[in-house]
């Protein structure tokens, strides 16, 4: 199937996904019965990817994005951050990307290199995905190379020529997601050994991984990235300008806190986001970073009425750096294993959720909490929980709130004792 034919079938499939939803595969095969099964499957995959791509990646309306790599790709602002952190403003060497898939990070690296994008080689050993990658690079007008070789076939000359490497090992084995570094493709151990000779290197990993258990060795830093309230990924780097072993970075587009540090030990950078077809932007990404060594934040009293409960940024939790924000704002924990912070309701920080102002603190007893909610006339109840055994929807069904007032119920524990904080009680 030629590229023109694949594009035509992809457009047809995308239209059917939009109009017929889950019946699109049946309708597509009925409409094109003579199309080979493998070609039909690819067109359907790319058609579905085209319906999911807008707002996620550039070239959304014309690029070729298979669904699985699209869903695993970093959002475009994060890809821009990857490229900026790896290449900076003065990099002039050759760049090697390992595990390029359909090219989300490849496009960001190429855009960062600009006219020198021909110095970028992107490896993708899957022949179908490498074809998609090459198409997307051509469509964006970049002269970067889509290379189908597996990393094991790189020569010593290839490694010697690389001034920077971005690696995103495939983390699926047998169709399932894996957290075992030995099952990554390429396996993490041999990859790390190779990267020790590269001046600059970064590896994208799942945020649930523990860097201490990966055997990276000296000279690596671990940075957890959050975006839109979710800890998206762990990036391990070496050869860059960061020396602290652990970092948490919060990426934001809204700029609600501006570009000034929110506390003394915070570093703030403004990262330009490249504007490419189907994803134009004049926005700048604000990257807030806290670094340091993990310390224990004090455990204090339960919240008093008028105090607030805060949810910390998830990258801060993963990095074990709660104490940096807690100490800066005089906050405390209620339990050393529970990531809720307690303190003044006037506290503001980009690293914290809005304050949930406490009206009452009580032990969790289902019947007593239910009776108290009925007594207060609470009928619109939002349930949040950490370290509590029941799901919020189960709690809601058990409490069956009735009334005209609204509130938030935070369920947690201190040691073995389960607690309920009634917050944001509105008239």
C-alpha positions in Angstrom: 0.0 0.0 0.0 1.5 3.3 -1.0 1.5 6.4 1.2 -1.2 8.0 -0.8 -3.4 5.0 -0.5 -2.8 4.7 3.2 -3.7 8.3 3.7 -6.9 7.8 1.7 -7.9 4.8 3.8 -7.0 6.6 7.0 -9.3 9.5 6.1 -12.1 7.1 5.4 -11.6 5.2 8.6 -11.4 8.5 10.7 -14.7 9.6 9.2 -16.3 6.2 10.1 -15.0 6.4 13.7 -16.5 9.8 14.0 -19.9 8.8 12.7 -20.3 5.2 13.6 -18.2 4.8 16.8 -17.6 1.2 17.8 -19.2 -0.1 14.5 -16.5 1.6 12.4 -14.5 -1.6 11.8 -17.5 -3.5 10.5 -18.6 -0.6 8.3 -15.1 -0.1 7.0 -14.5 -3.7 6.0 -18.0 -3.9 4.4 -17.2 -0.8 2.4 -13.8 -2.0 1.3 -14.0 -5.8 1.2 -11.0 -6.3 -1.1 -8.6 -4.4 1.2 -6.0 -6.8 2.8 -6.7 -7.5 6.4 -3.4 -6.0 7.6 -3.9 -2.9 5.6 -7.5 -2.5 6.9 -6.3 -2.9 10.5 -3.6 -0.3 10.0 -6.0 2.2 8.4 -8.5 1.7 11.2 -5.8 2.1 13.8 -4.6 5.4 12.2 -8.1 6.6 11.7 -8.9 6.1 15.4 -5.6 7.8 16.3 -6.6 10.7 14.1 -9.8 11.2 16.1 -7.8 11.1 19.4 -4.8 13.3 18.3 -6.3 16.8 18.4 -4.8 18.8 21.3 -2.3 16.0 22.1 0.2 16.2 19.4 1.0 18.3 16.3 -0.1 17.2 12.8 -3.3 15.9 14.4 -5.4 16.2 11.3 -2.8 14.9 8.8 -0.3 12.9 10.7 -0.2 9.2 11.2 -0.7 8.3 14.9 -1.3 4.7 15.9 -3.5 4.6 19.0 -1.2 2.7 21.4 1.9 5.0 21.0 -0.3 8.1 20.9 -1.8 7.2 24.2 1.6 6.6 25.7 3.1 9.8 24.2 4.0 12.7 26.4 1.6 15.7 26.0 3.2 18.3 23.6 4.1 20.7 26.4 6.0 17.9 28.2 7.8 16.9 24.9 8.9 20.6 24.6 10.2 20.5 28.1 12.1 17.3 27.3 13.8 18.9 24.3 14.7 22.1 26.2 16.2 20.2 29.2 18.2 17.9 27.0 19.5 20.3 24.4 19.4 23.8 26.0 20.4 26.8 24.0 24.0 26.0 23.2 24.0 22.4 22.0 25.6 21.8 18.6 26.2 18.0 18.5 24.3 15.1 17.1 21.2 13.8 18.8 20.1 10.2 19.0 16.5 9.2 20.0 15.8 5.6 21.1 12.2 4.4 21.0 10.7 7.1 18.9 7.4 5.3 18.1 5.3 7.7 15.9 7.4 10.7 16.8 5.8 12.9 19.5 9.2 13.6 21.2 11.0 13.4 17.8 9.0 16.4 16.6 9.9 18.4 19.7 13.6 17.6 19.5 13.6 18.5 15.8 11.7 21.7 16.4 14.3 22.6 19.1 17.1 21.9 16.7 15.4 24.0 14.0 17.5 24.2 10.8 19.9 21.7 12.3 17.2 19.0 12.6 19.3 16.8 10.2 21.6 16.1 13.2 18.7 14.1 14.8 18.5 10.3 14.2 15.3 8.7 15.7 15.4 4.9 16.1 12.2 2.9 15.9 12.7 -0.8 15.2 9.0 -1.6 14.5 8.8 -1.3 10.7 5.2 0.0 10.7 5.8 2.6 13.3 9.1 3.7 11.7 7.1 4.3 8.5 4.6 6.4 10.5 7.5 8.3 12.1 9.1 9.0 8.7 5.8 10.3 7.4 5.3 12.7 10.3 8.8 14.1 10.0 8.3 14.8 6.3 4.9 16.3 6.9 6.4 18.7 9.5 9.3 19.6 7.1 12.1 18.2 9.2 15.2 16.5 7.7 15.7 14.2 10.8 16.3 10.6 10.0 13.8 7.8 10.9 16.1 4.8 11.4 14.5 1.2 11.6 17.5 -0.4 13.4 17.2 -1.8 16.9 19.6 -0.2 19.4 21.7 -3.3 19.5 22.7 -2.7 15.8 24.2 0.7 16.5 28.0 0.8 15.8 30.7 2.2 18.0 30.8 5.1 15.6 27.1 5.8 16.1 27.6 6.0 19.8 30.7 8.1 19.6 28.9 10.6 17.4 26.0 11.1 19.7 26.3 14.2 21.9 22.9 13.7 23.4 20.5 10.8 23.7 16.8 10.8 24.5 15.5 7.3 25.3 11.9 6.1 25.8 12.1 2.3 26.2 8.9 0.4 25.4 7.4 -0.7 28.7 5.0 -3.4 27.4 5.8 -7.1 27.4 3.3 -9.6 25.8 0.8 -6.9 25.3 0.8 -5.8 29.0 2.5 -2.9 30.7 5.6 -3.9 32.7 7.6 -2.3 35.5 10.4 -4.8 35.2 13.4 -2.9 33.6 14.7 -6.2 32.2 11.5 -6.5 30.1 11.8 -3.0 28.6 12.7 -2.7 24.9 15.6 -2.1 24.9 16.3 -3.6 28.4 17.3 -0.9 30.8 20.6 -2.4 32.1 22.5 -2.6 28.8 21.0 0.8 27.7 22.2 2.6 30.9 25.7 1.0 30.4 25.8 2.5 26.9 24.6 5.9 28.0 27.4 6.3 30.5 29.7 7.3 27.6 27.3 9.9 26.2 27.8 13.5 27.3 24.1 14.1 27.8 21.4 11.5 28.3 17.8 11.3 29.5 15.5 8.3 29.9 11.7 8.6 30.2 10.2 6.1 32.7 7.0 5.3 34.5 6.5 7.5 37.6 5.9 4.5 39.8 9.4 3.2 39.4 12.0 3.7 42.1 15.2 5.1 40.7 17.2 3.6 43.5 16.2 0.1 42.3 17.2 0.6 38.7 21.0 0.3 39.1 21.7 3.6 37.3 24.9 4.3 39.2 26.4 7.7 40.0 25.8 10.9 38.1 22.1 10.4 37.5 19.3 12.6 38.7 15.6 11.6 39.0 13.0 14.1 38.1 9.2 13.6 38.5 7.1 15.7 36.2 3.5 16.7 36.9 1.1 18.3 34.4 -2.6 19.2 34.9 -2.8 17.6 38.3 -1.2 14.2 37.4 2.3 12.9 37.8 3.0 12.0 34.2 6.5 10.5 34.2 9.9 10.0 35.7 12.9 11.3 33.7 16.4 10.2 34.7 19.2 12.4 33.4 22.9 12.6 33.4 25.5 15.1 32.1 23.2 18.1 32.5 23.4 21.0 34.9 21.4 19.6 37.8 23.4 18.0 40.7 20.7 17.2 43.2 19.7 13.6 43.0 16.0 14.1 43.2 13.7 16.8 41.7 10.0 17.5 41.4 8.9 19.7 38.5 5.4 21.1 38.1 4.6 22.2 34.5 1.8 24.6 34.0 0.4 26.7 31.1 -2.0 29.0 32.9 0.7 30.9 34.7 -1.6 31.6 37.6 1.3 32.2 39.9 3.4 34.0 37.3 7.0 33.2 36.6 8.4 34.3 40.0 9.5 31.6 42.5 6.7 30.8 45.0 9.3 30.0 47.7 13.1 30.6 48.2 14.3 27.2 47.1 12.2 27.0 43.9 13.6 27.3 40.4 11.3 28.7 37.7 11.9 28.5 34.0 9.8 29.7 31.0 10.0 27.1 28.2 8.8 28.1 24.7 6.4 25.6 23.2 7.0 25.0 19.4 4.1 25.8 17.2 3.6 23.1 14.5 0.7 22.4 12.1 -2.6 21.5 13.8 -1.2 22.6 17.2 -0.3 26.3 17.0 0.6 28.0 20.2 2.1 31.2 21.4 2.1 29.9 25.0 5.1 29.5 27.2 5.3 26.6 29.6 6.2 27.5 33.2 8.4 24.9 34.8 8.7 25.0 38.6 11.3 22.8 40.2 12.2 21.9 43.7 15.2 19.8 44.4 16.8 18.4 47.5 17.3 15.4 49.8 14.2 13.7 51.3 13.6 14.6 55.0 10.7 13.8 57.3 8.1 16.4 57.7 6.7 16.8 61.2 3.5 15.0 62.1 1.2 17.3 64.1 -2.3 17.7 65.6 -5.4 16.9 63.7 -7.0 19.9 61.9 -8.9 22.4 64.0 -12.1 24.0 62.7 -11.0 26.8 60.3 -7.8 25.1 59.4 -7.4 23.5 55.9 -6.4 20.3 54.3 -4.2 20.5 51.2 -3.4 17.9 48.5 0.2 18.3 47.5 1.3 18.2 43.8 1.7 14.5 42.9 5.3 15.0 41.6 6.2 16.3 45.0 4.8 13.2 46.6 6.6 10.8 44.2 9.9 12.7 44.7 9.6 12.5 48.5 10.0 16.3 48.8 6.8 17.2 50.8 8.9 18.7 53.5 10.2 21.5 51.1 6.7 22.9 50.7 5.5 21.9 54.2 8.3 23.6 56.0 8.1 26.8 53.8 4.5 27.3 54.7 4.4 25.9 58.3 2.3 22.9 57.3 2.2 19.5 59.1 1.2 15.9 58.3 -1.5 14.0 60.2 0.4 10.7 59.5 3.8 10.0 58.1 2.4 7.7 55.4 -0.5 9.9 54.3 0.1 12.8 51.8 -2.4 15.3 53.2 -0.9 18.6 54.6 -2.7 20.6 57.3 -2.3 24.3 58.0 -3.7 27.8 57.6 -6.5 28.2 55.1 -4.8 31.3 53.9 -1.8 29.3 52.5 -1.3 29.6 48.8 1.2 27.8 46.6 1.3 26.3 43.1 2.4 23.1 44.8 -0.8 22.8 46.8 -4.5 22.2 45.9 -7.0 24.8 47.0 -7.7 24.7 50.7 -10.4 22.4 52.0 -11.5 24.3 55.0 -12.4 22.0 57.9 -15.7 22.5 59.7 -15.5 19.3 61.8 -13.1 16.5 62.5 -14.6 13.2 63.7 -13.7 9.5 63.9 -15.1 7.4 61.0 -18.1 5.6 62.0 -20.5 5.1 59.2 -23.8 5.5 61.1 -22.5 8.5 63.1 -21.2 10.3 60.0 -24.4 9.6 58.2 -26.5 10.9 61.1 -24.3 14.1 61.3 -24.7 14.8 57.6 -28.5 14.4 57.9 -28.5 16.7 60.9 -26.6 19.4 58.9 -28.7 18.9 55.8 -25.9 18.0 53.5 -27.2 16.5 50.3 -24.4 17.4 47.8 -21.3 15.6 49.0 -17.9 15.2 47.4 -15.8 12.4 48.9 -12.0 12.4 48.8 -9.8 9.8 50.4 -6.2 8.7 51.1 -5.3 5.7 53.1 -8.9 4.8 53.5 -10.2 1.3 52.4 -13.5 2.3 50.7 -13.9 3.9 47.3 -15.6 7.3 47.3 -18.6 6.0 45.3 -19.1 3.2 47.8 -19.0 5.8 50.7 -21.5 7.9 48.9 -23.9 5.0 48.5 -23.6 4.1 52.1 -24.1 7.6 53.5 -26.9 8.4 51.1 -26.7 12.2 51.7 -29.9 14.2 51.7 -30.5 17.9 52.0 -29.8 21.3 50.4 -26.3 22.0 51.7 -23.0 21.1 50.0 -19.8 19.8 51.6 -16.6 17.9 51.0 -15.8 14.8 53.1 -12.1 13.8 53.4 -11.5 10.3 54.6 -8.1 9.2 55.8 -6.3 7.6 58.7 -3.8 8.2 61.5 -2.1 5.0 62.4 -4.9 2.5 62.6 -7.6 5.0 63.2 -9.8 6.1 60.3 -10.9 9.7 60.3 -13.4 12.0 58.6 -12.9 15.7 58.0 -16.0 17.6 57.0 -14.9 20.5 54.8 -16.2 23.4 52.8 -19.6 23.2 54.5 -21.8 25.7 52.5 -25.1 27.3 53.6 
